[in-house]
Each structure stands twice: as C-alpha cells, then as structure tokens.
C-alpha cells in the first residue's frame, strides 16, 4: 500500500513558509515516502522538510531496523 502526502507548497520547507512544524508521525511518513518512492537523497529530503539531515538519516535507519 502506498501512502501519499500532500505536496508542500513549491518545495519550501515548512519552517520557512510559516507553517507549524510537522508532527513526528507525519514527519516520519513524509521522510519514508520521499526516500522510498521518489528515490531522493537525505540532503534533498532534509531541505524540503526543513529538518536536519541527521534526523532524516535516523528516521531511515530506524525504519530499516538499525539503531542510529
């Protein structure tokens, strides 16, 4: 089953666009959706979502059953 999240307005990070920060669950879902279905790098994902690249890596590692 594929989950799709609504696109962020013109790829501007939510923190820059003035939107409230994403909830943790939504953030995890967005990171994994972009990582798995759009085949994008961690830097690109971090920039789009307005979070630290290390956080993106932690989310991906945890989803793969690895400890960050």
N, C-alpha and C positions, 0 to 999 in steps of 0.2 A: 504494500500500500504506500502510495506516495503522498506526502503532505506538502502543500504549497502555502507559503505565507504571502501576504500582500506585499508588493514591492515597496521599498522605501522611496520617497519622492526623489527622483533623479539621482539616486545613489549618494545622497548627502547623509553623513552619519546623523543618527537621531539626536545626539548630544549637540550637534551644530545647528540642526534645524529647529531646536527649541522644544522638541517633543520630550515627553518624560522618558526616563531610561526603561529599557525593556525588562520585563520580569525575567527571573532566572530561567524558568521553563521555556518561555518564548525565545529567549536568547539561545538556549541550547538547541532548540528545534531549528532556529534560523541558521546557526552555525553549521549544524549537521546537514541541513538541506542544501546549503550552498556548497559545502565540502563534497558531499556525495553525488549531487545531481548536476552541479554546474562545473565541477572539477576545477575549482579556483584555489589559489594558494592562500596560506594563512594570513599573509600581509594584506591581500586584497579583501579578505573577509573582515579582518580587524578594522580596516579603513572604512568599509561600507557600514559596519555596525557601530562604529565609534567606540571600540573597546581595544584593550591592549592585546597585541599579538600573542603574548604568553598565555593569556586567558583562552584564546582560540585553541592553542595547542593543548592546553589542559582538558578542554571540553572534548576534543577529538580523541585524545589518549584515553580518557575515561570511557568514552563510548566504545572503544576497542578493547576494554578490559585491562588496560595498562594503567599503572599508577604514575601520575605526573611527577 
